[in-house]
């Protein structure tokens, strides 16, 4: 009988220990995982998207300036500046951190929009270099401007996606951090109560044995 009780108490102790370890592991894992994702994924995504949009907008303003009365040397310098001031490395870094299908779809749409925009921009530059002013104006209004709008819209969607995911992850970390003390406290109470139970059980068993087998 004593051996059976010992086995039962041992199993209960193991179960309580597993509960305590599992509960603490869950709290630490959730906080660490989401906090880490904010640092290595969400914030860099926001930085890359916002920086790429700033560069694209600056390049757009420079491209528009080519329609004004500028010399050939000035136009060539502006076009070289636009080509050099590229967003390629930023979007490449962004693509390397994609982790969800939603993000991947938005990124693929961006890449397609960017490809179309850059192709039309080079076509626009060629017409400017050839001093075909009327054709350059028409190309800007009919094709290049709408392509840029699509590209900018896709960029904004990626920025907004990261902002939303960041808010969700931060809210989860805060929520778990708030309940963590209660979880740890509850587990501590369970461990204490289980220890009391075992101690009480041992004391009662000792008293019972003492009453059954008094010293002579």
N, C-alpha and C positions, 0 to 999 in steps of 0.2 A: 504493500500500500504506500509506504514511504517513497519507494522508487518511482511509482506512478505519479505521485504528487510532485516529485522533483522534476520529472520529465515535463509535466504540464506547466509548472512554474517556469522552467527553462524556455519552453516554447513561447509562453506569454512574454517573458523578458525579451526574447529575440524579436517578437512582433512589435513590442513597444519601442525597442531600439530602432527597428526598421522604420517605424512611423516617424520617430524623431529625426533620424538622418534624412529620410525622404522628404519630410516637410521643409527642413532647412535647406536641403539641396535644391528643392523647387524654387524657394524664395531667391536664393543666390543666383540660380541659373536664369530666372526670368529677368531679374534686374541687370545682371551682367550682360546677358545676350542683347537685350534691347538697348541698353546704354552703349554697348560696343557697336551695334548697328548704326546708331545715330552718329557715332564718331567716325566710323570707317566707310559708311555708305551714304547716309542721308545728307549730312553736312557737306561732304565733298561733292555730291551730286548737285546740291543747291549752288555751291561755289562755281562749279564747272558750267552749269546752265546759265547762271547770271552773267558770268564773265564772257561766255560765248555770245550771249545776246547783246552785251555792251559792245563787243567788237563788231558784230554784224551790223548793229545800228550805226556805229561810227563809219564803217565801210559804206553803208547805204548813203549816208549824208555826203561822203566824198564822191560817190558815184553820181549822185544827183548834181553835184557841182560841175561835172563835166559838160553839162548842157549849157553852162554859161559861157560868156565870151572869154575864153582862156587861150593862151598860146599853145602850140603843139608841145613845147617843152614842159609846160605846166601840166597839160593833160597826161603826158607820159609819166611824169613824176607822181601824179595822183594815182594812176592805174598801178604803178609799181608799188606804191604804198599800200593800196588795197590788197593786192595779191600777197604781199609780204605779211600783212596783218591778218593772219589766218586763224580760223577757229578749229582747224583739223585736230591739233593735239588735245584740245579740251574735250571735244566730242569723242575722241578715241579713248581718252582716260575714262570718260563717262561710260562708254560701251563696255569697258573691262569690268565694271562694277555692277552690271545688270544682274538682278537676282530673281525677278518676277516676270511672269508672262505679260502682265499689263505694261510693265516698264519696257520690255522687249518690243512689244507692238508699237508703243509710242516712239521708241528710238528708231525702229525700222521706218516708220512714217517720216520721221525727221530726216533720216539719211536720204530718202527718196526726194523729199522736198528740197533739201540742200543740193542734191545732184542736179535737179532741174534748174534751180536758181543760179548756181555757178555756171552752168552751161549757157544759160541766157545772158548772164553777166559778161561772159567772154565774148559772146556775139555782139553785145552792146558796145563793149570796148573796141571791137574791130570796126564797127561802124563809126565810132567816134574818131578812131585813128585815121580812118579814110575820109574824115570830114564830111560824112554824109549826114548832115544835121537833121534833115527832115525824117530820114529813116531812123536815126537814133532816137528822136523824140517819139516817133510812133512805136518803136520797139519798147521803149521805156513805159509808155502808157498802157499798151495793149498786152504785153507779155511779162516784162521784167518786174514791174510793180506788183502785179498779182502773184507772181512766183515768190517774191520777197515776203509778201503778206502771209502766204502759206508757210513759208519757212519760219517766219517769226511766230506764227500761231503754234506750230509744232514745237518750237523751242519753249514757248510759254507753258505748253501742256506738260512738258517734262519738268519744268521748274515747279509748277503747281502740284504735280504728282509727288515730288520729293518733299514739298512743304506739307502736304497732307499726311504722308507717311511719317514724317518727322513729328508732327503733332500727335499722331496716334501712338507712336512709340513712346514719346515723352509722357503722354497721359497714362500709358500702361505702367511705366516705371514708377510714376507718382502713386498710382493706385495700389500697386503691389507693395511699395514702400510704406504706404499707410496701413495696410493690413498685416505687414510682416511682424510688427511687435505683438499683435494679437495672436498670430499663429505660433510664434516662438513662446509666448506666454502660456498658451493653451498646452503646448507640448511639454513645457516645464511642469505645469500642473499635473499632467498625465503621468509623467515620470515620478514626480513626488508622491502622487497618490498610489502609484504601483509599488513604490518602495515602502510606503507605509503599510500597504496591504501585505506585502511579503513579510515585513517585520512583525506585524500583528499576528500573521499566521504562524510565524516561527515561535513567537511568545506563547500563543495559545497552545501550540503543540507541545512546547516545553512544559507548560503548566499541566497539561493533560497527562503527559508521561510521568510527571512528578507525582500526580495524585494516584495514578495507577500503580506506580512502582516506587513507593516511599522508601527512603533510606532506612536501613535497620541498623 
